[in-house]
Amino acid sequence: MIALITGASSGIGRAMALNLASRGIDLILVARSYDKLIEVKREIRSFSSVRVKLITKDLSINEECIELHEEV
């Protein structure tokens, strides 16, 4: 199973990423800030070996939503 989480660099999205990783679920994490996504991935790596793919997109931009859809 793989979960796609948007807004994964902070708040509820980050909390969901950590929770799902603790359950062994592979992740695709999406946010505007690559640096913050890297921090979340490092935290996940400290307690889990799940696969984590990072995608940087601004989902307030329609074209980037389409790009995300095509990519995943």
Contacts in CASP RR format, 6 or more apart in sequence:
PFRMAT RR
TARGET T0000
AUTHOR 0000-0000-0000
METHOD contacts of the structure
MODEL  1
MIALITGASSGIGRAMALNLASRGIDLILVARSYDKLIEVKREIRSFSSV
RVKLITKDLSINEECIELHEEV
1 25 0 8 1.000
1 26 0 8 1.000
2 25 0 8 1.000
2 26 0 8 1.000
2 27 0 8 1.000
2 28 0 8 1.000
2 51 0 8 1.000
3 16 0 8 1.000
3 20 0 8 1.000
3 25 0 8 1.000
3 26 0 8 1.000
3 27 0 8 1.000
3 28 0 8 1.000
4 27 0 8 1.000
4 28 0 8 1.000
4 30 0 8 1.000
4 72 0 8 1.000
5 13 0 8 1.000
5 16 0 8 1.000
5 17 0 8 1.000
5 20 0 8 1.000
5 27 0 8 1.000
5 28 0 8 1.000
5 29 0 8 1.000
5 30 0 8 1.000
6 13 0 8 1.000
6 30 0 8 1.000
6 31 0 8 1.000
6 59 0 8 1.000
7 13 0 8 1.000
7 14 0 8 1.000
7 29 0 8 1.000
7 30 0 8 1.000
7 31 0 8 1.000
7 59 0 8 1.000
8 14 0 8 1.000
8 16 0 8 1.000
8 17 0 8 1.000
8 27 0 8 1.000
8 29 0 8 1.000
8 30 0 8 1.000
8 31 0 8 1.000
8 37 0 8 1.000
8 40 0 8 1.000
9 29 0 8 1.000
9 31 0 8 1.000
9 32 0 8 1.000
9 33 0 8 1.000
9 36 0 8 1.000
9 37 0 8 1.000
9 39 0 8 1.000
9 40 0 8 1.000
10 31 0 8 1.000
10 36 0 8 1.000
14 40 0 8 1.000
17 27 0 8 1.000
17 29 0 8 1.000
17 40 0 8 1.000
17 44 0 8 1.000
18 40 0 8 1.000
18 43 0 8 1.000
18 44 0 8 1.000
20 27 0 8 1.000
21 27 0 8 1.000
21 44 0 8 1.000
21 47 0 8 1.000
21 48 0 8 1.000
21 50 0 8 1.000
21 52 0 8 1.000
22 47 0 8 1.000
22 48 0 8 1.000
24 48 0 8 1.000
24 50 0 8 1.000
25 50 0 8 1.000
26 50 0 8 1.000
26 51 0 8 1.000
26 52 0 8 1.000
27 44 0 8 1.000
27 50 0 8 1.000
27 51 0 8 1.000
27 52 0 8 1.000
27 53 0 8 1.000
28 53 0 8 1.000
28 55 0 8 1.000
28 72 0 8 1.000
29 37 0 8 1.000
29 40 0 8 1.000
29 41 0 8 1.000
29 52 0 8 1.000
29 53 0 8 1.000
29 54 0 8 1.000
29 55 0 8 1.000
30 55 0 8 1.000
30 56 0 8 1.000
30 57 0 8 1.000
30 59 0 8 1.000
30 68 0 8 1.000
31 37 0 8 1.000
31 56 0 8 1.000
31 57 0 8 1.000
32 56 0 8 1.000
32 57 0 8 1.000
32 58 0 8 1.000
33 56 0 8 1.000
34 54 0 8 1.000
34 56 0 8 1.000
37 54 0 8 1.000
37 56 0 8 1.000
38 54 0 8 1.000
41 52 0 8 1.000
41 54 0 8 1.000
44 50 0 8 1.000
44 52 0 8 1.000
45 52 0 8 1.000
55 68 0 8 1.000
55 71 0 8 1.000
55 72 0 8 1.000
57 64 0 8 1.000
57 65 0 8 1.000
57 67 0 8 1.000
57 68 0 8 1.000
58 64 0 8 1.000
59 65 0 8 1.000
59 68 0 8 1.000
END
